[in-house]
Amino acid sequence: MNDMLVGILGLAAIAATVISLIRGRMLPAMAFILWPSVLALAMVVFGRCGFADIEAMIRAGFGITAPTAALFVFSVLFFGIMTDAGMFDVLIKKLMTLMGDNVVGVAMITAIIALAGHLDGEGASTFCIVIPAMFPVYMRMHMRKTTLLRIAILPMGIMNLLPWSGSTVRTAAVLGIEVSSMWRILLPIQILGILLSLVHALLAGLQEKARGAGLHGRLAETEGDIEIGDGDYIFEIRQLTRPKMFWFNLCLTAAVIVLLIWGVFPGYFPFMLGTAIALFVNYGSTSAMHKKIIKRHANSALLMCSAMMGTAVFIGILTSSIGADGKVLSARVIELPPDAIPSVVRCIAAQISLILPPVLGRHLPLVISLAAVFIGIIFDTDSYFYGLLPIMLSIGHAFGTDPMSIAVAMVLCRMTGCFISLMAPETLLGAGLAEVDIRDHIRTCVPYVWVFSFLCILFAAAIGKTTF
């Protein structure tokens, strides 16, 4: 099986996965497992690799997604305990007193929190800061969950251009320049992107207000107050509330977030430790009560965790290259050894370079600007920057295109769409925390992300950072 056929079959597997998700034919976990497995079987049957190679690929995929899955499970449990204990009820009341019936203000606050929370460049930690804090407010204000997620991902994407973020570091490494030099080029565009993300939040708030959101909007009149369940459920909630522990729980939550941002420990450990402390302090040392609390939140944790485990198969089979010794080669390896088996996404990248018409090759930054958001959905970050970017640079070199123009276009359009990518475990984390179906997230965000990225690249062209 040659690289061209692998690339074609890889695109078919990705298309089948996306269509299954968009049409709601399968749960995300099933789609992420089934179609890549069919691709893997085809590669084994046609002699591309052996079952041992497929096993190594899948193991590599789990190595990428397992930390995020663990973080999601324990973040759901931790924030669930904080909700049961009543901490968020107090915070919501304070915020509602401050904001009143201001839907636009809530949208703007969401964007500002996302901008500040993503200073560390870690998508998982930012989602864990933004979504649990704002989700109850959006529900109380009858605002859409998809809007919450959309407002969050645009500022997060543009903050990924910071010099310590993975995208800028990867781009600078491929170009062979200092990260600080790369960031100085991107800085004016990042400033515009921050302003655009705030404008988007303003417009999103006005959009929600127009559809009747708000404490006393049309939706509140037609739908009434939020339904929280029947009498038995309400009684159970009241039994679990711990109003006297508010300040302790607030300090514990702040400590967990500080540990998360500090980055000394794995991302999931602060939530594991926080969950253990929260259970013991709020509900004593009775294992039966602890089990009851965990069971209350196990359903949502299990569903999303299964999706992330499915993503491990999807990412592992599509992004893993195999060396002659049978070991998996990371997507960060720019030049593969001649005897290595290139990954599926590397084969797809090669096909993109082959089918690109010469007339478009002379305007490569423009082509990238139009297509990179959509291409980014099917490429993980490492494969995009270490696999696709060098190929685009070599194509641009053949047409005399400035490498920096291509790099700026690729990094801008990829990062603005980073959190709608199927290859990013953080995408599933954000969707799970916001209780948004992944198909609804992608479908509602793609048009906004594309316009946002194109406005940024137009500005880059206007100030001479890239050329069309």
Secondary structure as GFF3:
##gff-version 3
##sequence-region A 1 468
A	DSSP	alpha_helix	3	22	.	.	.	ID=ss1
A	DSSP	alpha_helix	28	45	.	.	.	ID=ss2
A	DSSP	alpha_helix	51	85	.	.	.	ID=ss3
A	DSSP	alpha_helix	87	99	.	.	.	ID=ss4
A	DSSP	alpha_helix	103	117	.	.	.	ID=ss5
A	DSSP	three_ten_helix	118	120	.	.	.	ID=ss6
A	DSSP	alpha_helix	123	140	.	.	.	ID=ss7
A	DSSP	alpha_helix	145	159	.	.	.	ID=ss8
A	DSSP	alpha_helix	166	175	.	.	.	ID=ss9
A	DSSP	alpha_helix	179	210	.	.	.	ID=ss10
A	DSSP	alpha_helix	218	223	.	.	.	ID=ss11
A	DSSP	alpha_helix	231	240	.	.	.	ID=ss12
A	DSSP	three_ten_helix	243	245	.	.	.	ID=ss13
A	DSSP	alpha_helix	246	262	.	.	.	ID=ss14
A	DSSP	alpha_helix	269	283	.	.	.	ID=ss15
A	DSSP	alpha_helix	287	319	.	.	.	ID=ss16
A	DSSP	beta_strand	321	322	.	.	.	ID=ss17
A	DSSP	beta_strand	328	329	.	.	.	ID=ss18
A	DSSP	alpha_helix	344	355	.	.	.	ID=ss19
A	DSSP	alpha_helix	358	361	.	.	.	ID=ss20
A	DSSP	alpha_helix	364	378	.	.	.	ID=ss21
A	DSSP	alpha_helix	381	382	.	.	.	ID=ss22
A	DSSP	pi_helix	383	388	.	.	.	ID=ss23
A	DSSP	alpha_helix	389	398	.	.	.	ID=ss24
A	DSSP	alpha_helix	403	416	.	.	.	ID=ss25
A	DSSP	three_ten_helix	418	420	.	.	.	ID=ss26
A	DSSP	alpha_helix	425	433	.	.	.	ID=ss27
A	DSSP	alpha_helix	438	462	.	.	.	ID=ss28
###
